């Protein structure tokens, strides 16, 4: 029945029963989703944090900046595969179910992650090693496009009726916990030797375990209700024709959110240490870890406040505050100053800008097209703005020679996200007036 939470197998294995006995049925579903999403983001972002090390093994060059740009270029490859994954798994999620899609995406991320640990280096296989590394990143991007949105949709449809922004932010904090763990692990990996391989081995095996656990996720009540009241599946052509404004807004917000995260929490430390030489690489790793930890802590708080004060209002305030703080960061960088309190405040304001974003997007789509629209819009935004951020920022620095040039791109990303909020609000006002 639509109101029942049913398991896919009548005889759940012992570990599933244990989780339910300890945490309860609904809590066990939440934990499995949360752990899987954290691991997915760990596997997807660990490459970015290990880019300086991987550059030594796969892109040897006399100029270390060129090697680093090539390594970050592979980071930018993965988002270009996301639209394909969004089309495939978005359709699967809207027609076959959220839970089965999440199982496929996890194993699809875990396998190429494990393979990266097995790859020979450029010294061993030359260009072929680089090609195989690119293929692994493409596979990760293909499956990751549905993983991140699929988990948020799954949890929102199960638990998001009373506190939708809080629960969405809670899942996002789980994703950033995975990113924080990736930063922590990367900070402990020596540049020389083969220790980095074990990171990819271990996360690949953990992905297999999550894949097994996800085989017993219950389907969401809204999707079960949709199955009991089937409608003709809306074609992708019809979605693009009728929902293109919403898809563009989704791409703008997801590109903004992903881009500012890539810049401020992943790329910035490497840029300040290895390009501008304003801080040491060791301090850079610790700085990224501290900022991500603060971000993870602040996100649920921002979601809780957004549920009470209104998510559009909180998103606008967070975005405008982030712009002001980013300008201060830019001015300080011109003078070669690193001021940690400003960085901490910027991270907090970013959380208040990001927290309402996913709920804002989810409410644009009904259940029958939600997975496809969110994953496709997210994939396009990620392809254009998010994963490409490190390469664009390094290119701006090389072209202009200006130390603050990457921070101008950071400002652009924030303004783009705020513009999407304003566009939606004006569209609602227009409809209320004329309809």
N, C-alpha and C positions, 0 to 999 in steps of 0.2 A: 504494500500500500504506500501511497505517496507520503503519508505522515509517519511511516515507520523507517527506522534506520536498519537496513538489512545488510548482512554480510554476504560477500560473494560466494563463500563456501560455508556450508552448514557445519562442517567440522573444522573449526579454526585450530591451528597448531598451538602447542603449549605456550610459545612465547607470546602469541596474541592474547590468549586467555590471561596470562600473567600481567600483561600491560593493562588489560581491562580491570583485573582484580585490584591492582595497585592504584590506578588513576581513575577508573571509571571508563565507560565506553566512549563518551564524547571527548574526555580529556586525552584518551589514548590516540584518538584520531588526530587531535590537535598536535600532540607531541610528535607523532610519526610525520605529519606534514611539516612541522617546524624543523625537526632534525634534518629531514630530507632537503628542505629549502636551504638550510644553513650549509649543508654539505655541497649542494649544487653550486652555490656561490663561492665556496672555498675552492672547489675544483676549477671553476671558471676564472677566478681572479688570481689564483696562486701564480699563474704564468706572469701576470703583470708585475707582481712583487718580486718574482725571481728573474725578471727581464735582464737586469744587469749581469746576473750569473749566466743565464742562457746565452746572452750576447757573446760571452767569452768562448762558449763551446760550439755555437752554431753560426756566429757571424764574426769571425776574427778579422780585425782591421787595425791598421796603425792608428787611426783616429777613433778614440773611444766613443765620441759623440755619434759618429756614423754607425758604429756597431749597435749603440743603444737605440738609434732611430730605426734600424732594421728590426731589432727585437720588438720594439713597440709597434712596428708595422705589422708584425704577426698578430699582435693584440687586436689591431684594427681589422684584420681579415675576418675574424669570427662574426662580427655583426653583419657582414655582408651575406652570410649564410642564413641569418635569422628569418628574413621574409619567406624563404622556402620552408623552413621548419614551421613558421606560423601558418602557412597555407595548409600544410599536411596535418599538423597536430591540432590546429584550430578547428578544422573540419571534423577530425576525430573526436575532439572534446565536445563539440556541439551535437554530434549525432550518436556517438557510442558511449559517451560518459566522461566525467572528469577523472574518476579514479583510475580507470584503465590507461588513460593518457598519461597520467603522472607516473605510472609504472614504467611505461616505455621511455619517457624522457629521462628518468634517472639512470637506467641502464645505458642509454645512449650517451650520457655525459661521462659515466664511469669508465666505459671501455676505452675511448680515446685518451682519457686521462692516464690510465694504466700504461697504454702504449707509449705515451711520451716518455715515461720513465725507462722504457726499454730501448729507445731510439739510439743508434750510433750517432756520434757527433760529426761535425764538418770534417774534422781531422781524419775520421775513419771512412766516411762514405761521401764526402764532398757535398755537391749540390743536392744529391738524392736525399740526404739527411734533412736538409732544409725543406724540400718538397714534402716529405713525410710529416714533418712538424706542421707545415701549413695545412695539410689534409686533416690532421688531428684537430687543429683549431677550428677548421670549417665544420667538422662533425660536432664538436662541442657547441658551436654557435647555432647549428641547426636544431639541436635538441634543447638547448638552453632557452630558446625563444618561447617555447611552450611551458617549460618548467617554472619559470619565475611567475608568469601570469596565471598558470594553471593552479599553483598552490594558493595564490591569493584569492582566486575565484572559488576554489574548493572550500577554503576556510570561511570566506565571506558568506557563502551560501549555507554553510552549516551553523555559523555562530554570530553573524554580523547584524542580526535584527535590532538589538538594543543599543549596542555601542559600535556602530560600523567603522568609524574612523579609528577608534582605539584598537579594535581587533586587526584592522588592516595594517596599522602602524606596528602592532606587536609582531605580525608576520614579517614586516619589513625589517624590524630590529633583529629578527632571527637571521634574515639574509645578511645583514651587515655584521652580525656576530660571526658568520662564516668568513666574511671579508677580514674582520679583525683577527680571527685565528690564522688566516692566511698571512697577514702582516706579521703576526707574532712568530709563526713558524719560519717565515722567510728571513726574519731578523737573526735567527739562530743558525742559518745555513752558511757555511764557509764558501768563499768564492772558488777556492781550489778543491779538487777532488770530486767524488761522485755521490756525496751525501744528498744532493738535490734530487736524485732519482728516487730515493725512498719516500719522499713526499708524494710523488705521483703514484708509486706503488700502493702506499697506505690508503690514500684517498680513493683510489680505484676499487680496492677491496671493500672499503666502507660503503661505497656506492652500491655494490652488489648486495650487501646486507639490507640497505634501505629498499632496494628493489624487491627483495623477498618480503619485507614487512608491508610494503605497499600493495602486495597482492591481496591483502585483507582489509583494505579501506572500504568503508561504506559509501555508497553513492549519495550525492547531496539531495535533500528533499525537493528543491526546485527542479532539478533535472528529472527526478522520478515523476514529479507531477507533469512535466513536459512529455515524458514518455507515455503517460496515461492519457494525455490529451494531445496526440500527435498532430503537428501541422506540417504542411509542405515545406521542405527545407528551402530556405531562401538562398538563392545562388550568389556566388561571389560577385558576379556582374551586377546583380540587383543591389547588393550591399554597397558596392563602390558608387553606383549611380545615385542612391538615395541617402547614404550616410557619409558621404565624403567630408562634410564639415567636421563631423565628430571624429572621423579617422585622422584628419589633419590635426585637430586639437590633441588627440591622443599621442600622435607622433611628436608634437611640439612639447608637451609636458613630459613624456617619457624621455625624449632626447635631452630636455633641460635637466631633469632629475639625474639621469645617468651620466650626463656630461659633467655636471658640477661635482658629482661623487668621484668620477674618474680624475678630475682635476685636483680637487682639494684633499681627497683622502688617499689617493693612490699616486698620482703623478707629481704633485707639488713637492713632496719630500725628496724625490729623486732629482727633480729640477734644481731645487735649492742647494742640494749637496754635490751632485755630480756635474752640473752645468755651471751654476753661479758660484759654487764653492763657498757659500755663506755659512753652511753648517757641515758637520762631519756625516759620513754615511751611517755611522752607528746612531747618532742622534736623530738622523732622518727616519730610520726604522722605528725608533721609539716614539718619535713625534707622530708618525702615521698611526701607530697603535693607540696612543692616547686620544687622538682626535676621533678615531673610529669608536673607541670605547665610550667617549662622551656622546657621540652621535647615537649609538645604540641605546644608551640610557635615556636620552632626551626624546627620541621618536615616540614611544608609547605615551609619555607625558603630553607631548604636543597633540597626539591623537585624542587623548582624554579631554583636553581643553577644547579641541576643535568640535567634538561632539556636543559641547555645551555652548560655545560661543558662535558656532557656525563655521563650516570648513572653508567656505570661500573667503570669509573675513580673515580667518587665521592664515590661510595661504597667502593672501595679499600682503598682510602685515609682515609675515616671515620673509616674503620675497623682497619687499621694499627695504626691510632692515638689512638683509643680506647684501643688497646693492650698496647701501651706505658703508657697510663694513668692508666690502670688497674694494671700494674706492680708497679706504684708509690703508688696506693692505698694499694696494698698488703704489700709493705715495711712499709708503715705507720701503718698498722694494727698490724704488728709484734711488733712495738714499742708502741702500744696502743694509737696511735694518730688519731684523726678525723680531717681532714683538709677539710673544706667545699669548698674552691675554686677548689680543685682537683675534688671533687664530681661534681661540676657544669660543669667543663670542660669535664669530662667524659660523662655526660648526653648529652652535645651538640655534642660531637663526635659520640655518639651512634646514634643520630638522622641522622647524615650524612651517617652512615653505613646502617641504616634501610630504609631511604627514597627511595633509588633506588631499593630495593629488590623486591617489589611487581610487578613493571613494568618489571623487569628482568624476573620474573616468568611468567607473563601474556603473554609475547611475545613468549613463547615457545609453546603455544597451540592455535589451531584455534578454532573458535566459537563452533563447533559441539562437542568438547570434553573438552572445557575450564573449565566448572564448575566441572566436575568429577575429572579431573586431579589436579586442584588447591586444591579442598577441600580434596581429598584423600591424596595428598602429605602433605598438611598442617596438616591433622589429624594425620598422622603417625609421623611427626616431633614433633607435640605437645604431642603425647602420650609418645614418648621416651624421649624427652629432655625438653619440656617447662613446663608443669604443675608439672612434677616430680622434678623440680629444688629445691624447698624448702626442700623436704624430702631428696634428695641426699646430699645437702649441710649440713643439720643437721647431717646426718649419717656420712659424712666425718669428721665433727668436733668431733663427739662422738668416732669414731674409732681411729682417729689420735691424738686427743687432741690438735691439732694445730689451733690457732685462724684464721690463714690465709687460711686454707684448702678450705673453700668455694670459696675463690677468685681464687684459681687455677682452679676450675670448671668453673668459670666465664670466665677465659682466654681460656679454652678449647672451650666453646661455640662460642666465637668470631672467633677463628681460624677456626672452622668448617665452619662458614658462609663465611669467606674469601676464603676458599678452594673451595667452590661451585662456587663462582664468577670466580676463576682462571680456574677451570675445564671447565666451559662453554666457556671461552675465548679461551682456547687451542683447544677445540672441533671445534669451529668456524674456527680457523686458519687451523686445519687439513682438514676440509671440503673445505675451500677456495683453498688449495693446491692441493687436489686430485680430486675434483669434477669439 
